[in-house]
Amino acid sequence: MSSPEGGGAAVADRGTGPLLELNNVEVIYDEVILVLRGLSMAVERGKIVALLGSNGAGKSTTLKAVSGLLPSENGEISEGSIQFEGRELRHRDAADIVRRGLSQVMEGRRVFGHLTVEENLVAGAYTRRDAYRDDVEMVYEYFPRLRERRSGDAGYLSGGEQQMLAIGRALMSKPRMLMLDEPSLGLGPLLVAEIFEIIERLNRELETTILVVEQNARLALGIADHGYIMENGRIVLDGPADELRRNTDVQEFYLGLSESGERRSYRDVKHYKRRKRWL
């Protein structure tokens, strides 16, 4: 399916094999705090991959390791490799990684509140040297609310509109892969459903590979092709998204369902036995 009328973003080349690979990655903060512990995972071209886990599992750190943002938080990759399109990303700065076709939408949206909506979008094209006007129009096609507010300060947008703007700004770099950190955070159910529908469209229509980090496992597995579950800086389970949705351990601990299919609170789960990948 083609992109919406007026779209100017390049369609990603699906190719074959993983677009992104992490192999035995370890990350430390302040030279002593080990956060990622031999993490390995892959994101196939043209797919949506969900990275799930509770708070503190290491999900956001994984994205920052990929996108080159660890040094700003006194973190570093101490072991392992991260390859994007077969090329090592370690020791490359964030701007270079964006130029290579990988963009991240950070948790909490972080739009430039003092700039207009359109100025925020233009800022997203800072690594480009070609014309980007068509891509601004493409973003407005996906997010009509942003067109209506294009001249207003971004700081006055609602939380959902700011999330749309953050995604739109990331699209302005024409990424082959988009990483989203907790896109549902702090948003109401209707807005979350709308944003996740747009994420699916971006993957389907622009063929953008997407890695989405979420605590809401039901939402993420509902749109994903493949899923990974993290605990304590490691991947403990992975597989096709539909298989994870049917997995009784995942249902009980991450989807809040008992074996009978009844909705349960996480605090009611007494025994969570999972098949750790490294055993």
N, C-alpha and C positions, 0 to 999 in steps of 0.2 A: 504494500500500500504506500502511496506517495505521501509526502508531508503536506500539511495544510496549504491552501493557496497562499502565495506570498512568501512561503518558506524559502530560505536561502542557505540553510545549513547543509553541509556536505553529508551524504549518507556514508555511514561507516562501512568499511570493508570487512565482511564476516571472516573470510579466510578460513583456516582450519587450526584446531588446537587452542590451548589456553591463550587468552589475551594477557592475563596477569597471573603470575605464579609467585607464591611465597614459599620458601624452603627453609625449614628449621630456623626461623627468625626469633632472635632474642632481643628484647628491648629493655634498657635500664634507664632510670631517672636518677639524677644527682649522683651518678657513678656507683650507686649501691642498691637501689630499689629495682628488683627484677619484676617486670610486669608481663612481658610475653616470654613464654618458656618453650622454645622449640616449635613455634607455630608453623604449620604447613597447610596451604590451601591453594586452590586454583579457581579462576573465573574464566569460563569459556566465552569465546567471541559471540556477541549477539544475544547473550542470555541475561536473565535477571537472577542474581544470586543473593540470598538472604544470609546475613551473619547475625545469629541470635545469642542471647545470653543475658544474665542478670546484671545489675549495676556492679561495676568493678571487675567484670570478667576480662576486660581488655579490648573490647570492641572498638572504642574510639581511638585507643592507642594504635590498633592495627591500621586504621585509616590514616592516621597521622604519619605512621611509618612509611606508608606507601606514597603519600603526597608530599613528603619532605618537610613536614611541620614540626618534627620532634625537637630540633635545636632551639626553637623559640620557647620551649618549656623545659630546657635543660635535660632533654632526653636524647638517647642515641641508640642506633642498632649496633649491638655488640657482636652478634653472630648471625650467620645465615645470609640469604640472598633474596632480593625482590626484583623480578624481571617483568618488564612490560614490553610486549611484542618482541620478546627474546633479548632485550637489552637491560642491563643492570641499572637499577635506579638508586642504589646506595650512593651516597656522597653527592648526589645531584640536588640543587636547590629547588624550592617550590615552584618558582617561575619557569624553570627549565622543564620541570615535570608537566606543568600545564601546557607548555608549548608542544610537548610530545603527545598530547591528546588525552590527558587524564585530569579531571577536575573533581573537586570535592565541595559538597554543600555541608557546612559544619553545623553541629548541633547548636540550637539557639538562634539560627538564621543569620545574625550579625550583618544586617544590611547597614549601609551608610545613611544614618537617619537624617543628616543635614543636607543630603543631596536629593534631588528629585528621583522619581521612579526611573525615568529615562536616563538620567545621569548615572544611576546605579548600573543599568544595563550596559551603557557605554564603557563604564569602568571594567566590566567583565571581559571586554575585548582588548585589554591593555597589552596582551602578548602578541596581538595580531598586527600585520602590516598591510593586509588587504582591506577592501571595503566591507563594512559590516552592517550597512543599513538594512539589507534584506533580512538579516538575522534578527534585528530588532523587531521587524514586522512579524517574523516567524514566532518569536516569543509572545507577541501580542495575540497571535492566532491561538496559541495554546492557553494563554492566560488573558482572556478578554477584560477581566477586572483591572489588570495593569494598564491596558490601553486607556481605560476610563480615568485612571489616576496618574497618567504619565507625567503631568506637570506638577503634581503635589509632592511634598516632602515625604520620603519613605518612612520617616519616624512616626508619621501619623497613620500609617496603614495598620489594619488589624493583624493579629498574629498569623492568621491564615494567608492574608495577602503578602505579608513579609516572607512567609515560606515560599510562596509562588515566585516572589521577586528573587529570592536567593537561588532558586532552581533556574529561573530565567537568566540570571546573571552568569551562572556557571555554564549555561548553554552557549553564551556569547563567545566562549573560547573554542567552539566547535569540537567538543570532546568526542573521542571514540569510546571513552568510558567515563561514566558519571558515578561518583560515590556519594551516597546520601546518609547522613548521620542523624538518626532519630527524626525522620520527617514528620511523624505524628505527634511529637512532643508538645503538650500544652494546647492541643487543638480539639475542637468538638468533633463528634462522630461524622457529621455531614461533610465538614471541611476535609477531614481525614480521608473519607471515601472519595471525594473529588480529587484530591491530590494524588492518591494512589491510582486512580483511574488514568490521570494524566501521565504518571510514571509508566504505566503499561503502554500508553500510546507512544511515548517517546521511544520506548524499546521497539515497538512494533513498526512504527512509521518512519523513524529516523535510523532504526537498527542500532541504537546506542546501547552498548553493554552497560549494565547497571549492577552495582554492588550496594545493597541497602542494609544498613545496620538498624536493628529495631528491637525493642523490648516486647512489642506487640507481635507475638509469634503468629497469631491467627491472620493478621493483616499481611505480614511479610510472606508467609508461606502460601497465602492465597494468590499472590501474583508471581512468585518465584518459580524458576525451573529447578533450582538446586538450593540446598540449605546446609549451613554449618552451624553447630552449636558449640559455644565456648564456655569453658569454666576455668577460672584461675589461670588465664593466659594461654590455655591450650584448646585445641579442637578435640572434643570428646565424642562427637557424633556427626556424621554428615551423610547426605544421600539426596536422591530426587525429592523435591518438595512434597509430592503427593505421598511418598513413602513415609516421610517424617510426620505428615499430618495423621497417618494411620498408626504410627508407632505408639504403643500404649504408654511408654515412659514419657514421651514428648507430650502426649495428650494430657497426662495427669499433672506433670510438673510445669509445662509451659503453656498449655491450653486450658488448664484448670478443669479437666474432665476426668471423672472416675471411669472404671472399667465398664460401668453400666451406661456411660454416656451422660451422666448427670454433671451439671456444672459444679465445680468445687473451688474453694479458695485455696491459694497456695499454702496458707497456714495449716490447712487440714491434711496436707500431704505428709504422712509419717515415714514412708519408706520409698525412697526414689533410687532404684537400682538401674544403672545404665551401663551399656556395653562400651567401656572406654576404648577408644580407637587404638591406644598404645598397649593394651593388655593382650 
